[in-house]
Amino acid sequence: MTQKNPLISVIKKVLPATVTIVISRDYRAVQKEAIKQIPLFSKGSMKKFKIPEDEIDENGMVKTGSGSGFIADPSGIIVSNRHVIGSYPAKYTVILSNGKKYDAKVIARDPISDVSILKIEDSNKFPTLKLGNSSNLELGETVLAAGNALGIFQNTVSSGIISGLARSISAQVESGSPMQEIHGLIQTDAAINPGNSGGPLVNLKGEVIGINVAIIFGAQNIGFTLPINTVKKDLEDIKKYGHIRRPFLGVQYINITPEIKKHFKLDVEQGAVIMSGSPYTPAIIPNSPAHRAGIKEKDIILECNNQKITDSKTLGDFLENLSVNDIVKLKVFRKGKEFETQVVLQERK
C-alpha cells in the first residue's frame, strides 16, 4: 500500500482558513491618480486615458490588486500584509477556499510591521489556523507556504525549509512611502510568488509561524516572512484596547556598520547613530520620549537595557520586544563621552 505524503494532511488543515483578498477602488479615483503619476501626458492624451469598461463593475469599482491572508479567529479575524491592503479608500472582498465571498472591513494597520488585520462577518464560525511560536525555530525545519499565487491561482501551496533567521531587508511597505528596514524576518526557500503576500507559512503541525511578505526579484528560492509572534501582540492589543499599540521612542537612526563608521568618521564600532534619512523628517521627533530625555542628533545609542546594539541586534529589534509605558535605560555616546539616560516609551499615534 502506497504511503501518503504527510504534507497532505497539513495542506488539508491549512487551506480552509487561507483566504484570497481582492481590493477594488472607484475607477474615477484610480484614473485621476494614474494621470497624476504620469506627468508626461499632454492635456489631449489625458482625456484619452481611460480604464477599459469591461474592467469596471456595475458599482463603478475596478480591481486594483489582490493578495492572501488567513483566518486567525473563528469570529472572522483575518491577518494579512499592510502592503496588500494599502492605505487608500477601497472595498475589500475576502474569498474562502470554497469560493464563498465576504465583504471585509480593515480594523487595524500595524504602524511599524507590514501587518494589517481585517474582519468578516457570518452567523457561523469560520475555520481557523492555530498560531505557533516563532521564537524557537531552527534552520532546516520543513515549512509550507499557502496563498493566491500571482493573484490567479487560488489554493496554491509550496514546500521548503527555513533557510535563514533574523534577516533584515529594506522594503517599501506602502505605495508612496519611504523605504524602511524590516527586521527579524524568517528566510525560506518555499516558493513565495506575488499574490502569496499575507498568506501563512506553517510548520508540519499546521501552525502558522510566519506571514509571507516578500521575495527577492532576480533570485531563486529566497523568500521572507514576518515572525508570527509579532502578530500575536497585535491581536492581543485589538482584543484588549480595540487597536494596535506600539511603543514609540521618537528617533530616526542609522545602524553603524564598518562602511557607515568610515563614511561618517565615527568614533565607535557599533550602535545606532541618531540621524535623519530624509530632509523632511527630523532626527528627533518633537515632544517624543527621546526628545524629553535629552537625546540629540548625532548621538550614538550604544546599549538598550544593558544590551549592546549591533548590526544583528538593532535598536528597532529591541523596541519590537518592548511595550508602551516601559522604562528603558539607554547608554549614549556624545562627543567622546558616554552617559546613561532613561526614557518612558509612549504609544505611537
Phi, psi and omega in degrees: 000130182289129180277133181286146175298127182298342179291338183298317180294326177293317180298318179297331179281327188277316189299321181299335181256004176264131187236160170258137178243122179252130181252127179233146180224161177300127187297330181293321178294319179297319182294317179298316181294322179297319180294319180298327184277358178237079185295348182281351179297139169273166180301323181293318182287334176300320181294330181278345182283108182223151174279131180306137184299328182288351177264357181255127182277182185293344179261009179077023181253147178232138179292127181245352179175171176205160179199198183234170177193182176212152182274122184255353181211139183297345178284351178108020176283126183241136178254136177210192177268148175293324182288339175288316185284321182074185182238359180280153173302130185202167173255135182243127178242125178258130180244121178283168182296337178272004177093352181290138185248146178221142168286138183239152177241134175281122181254346178194147170233125180291126183288348183243304182276163180276065184228137171227155182231130182240171180220134171240158185238142174197155179287338178263157177283147181267153172292146184229165171250140177283138178274128180272202180237116183267008182268350182237032180284154179230148176300138178095352177298139177284135180223159176236138174248133181234152178165196184253082188299130177061013182071009184238314189262091179291156179060040176269134180232139174226152181242159179184204179229166169282117185250359177190152179230156177056041178278155176232139176222158172262131183211157175263107185291322178228152178301127180089350180274158178289160176295143178220155179279131172248120188254165171069026184281154173266130176261137179221154175262004172296136185296121175241110183257160173308133185103335175283344182306133181094345179283168184275148165251121187239157176268186184287353173270356184080015179270140179284125176248351179194167176246123180299128187232327188200156171232159177260110181294139181091352178243155179253139173060037174234105178232160183229145178226149176280134178299139186291337181297331175297318181291327179303318179296320178298315181294322177295319179298317182297317179295323186272319187245346182086000177202169180277129177251122178237136180291146187229123177265318175097035178229151166258138183213163173236128179288135185282124172240170177305324180291318179294318178302315181291316184297317183263004178054052182277157183265356181235159186273334185210161182135188179241113180274128183284112187198137180278140176267003182217140178292348182261354182237125180290153178293325177242121180287126180304139178063017176276168176306319179296318179298315181291335179275359177086013176293138183237160176300141182079356168297155176239118177277117185268322184221152174232117182052048175068014176245135184290141175271125183230180178293333181263345178228089188275171176301320178297325178296320178296314182296329181301329184261009180252171183234163176302137180078001173294142174267125185242131177263125181245137169259126188237141175251126180217119176050049174086358182234149177254145174210163179246146177214161179242145177229149174254116183292136178249171181282134176288127182269000000 
